[in-house]
């Protein structure tokens, strides 16, 4: 096996991700929405940070990702960008800023890149948004695609169940993946689809695929940070591996602090001036 592309690279660029796929080296991606968490992700060696519109759920408490605005995404993205040098920072274009009007899509993408300093943007959908992707690419902005379960279309799907289990939808997804690659996307997120289908799509493409609930035959994985750290306990899909139980740890820490304040144990003599 040749030397790790990711470790020997400086800044992770879209070209580095392509070299990682060519070298059969898996890509690790996580979401972040703020400076402190992004700093830790960078220190740990994450390759890609997604400023996901899942911020609508985990940061703002909305039930879906639809309400988050372009200004809010730019605020989250600029906080993340300030924290890291090496990881590629990708920003989700929020619902309503790119569908159906490619000029508006380009305008939104330029605002994200200019005002946040991010490296790339991500859009949800296939053939129906190709015109927008095409126009954004003409401005030299790298685009990541997103197929399968696309949460911005939750009102059309009506449910968050596994997508593309039927032949017809699977065929459409395969066609969309090829179309996104041909249009010029540098990578595609595949969300909540059967592992065999994700493997088939991955082998049919030159560009990397990043899976979430898509099995291990993809080129990389992404999880929502607050889910994998066990902060958001109400969300428990089968694909989610929790690496910590932070909700429990934080609750216990806050309880101890409250007790210490009430009992005047905090602050003690060495904690005051
Ligand atoms: O918004 C997000 O966090 C995402 C990931 C689930 C891929 O799009």
Boltz pocket constraint, residues with backbone or C-beta under 6 A from the ligand:
constraints:
  - pocket:
      binder: B
      contacts: [[A, 31], [A, 50], [A, 51], [A, 52], [A, 53], [A, 54], [A, 55], [A, 92], [A, 189], [A, 191], [A, 212], [A, 222], [A, 223], [A, 224]]
      max_distance: 6.0
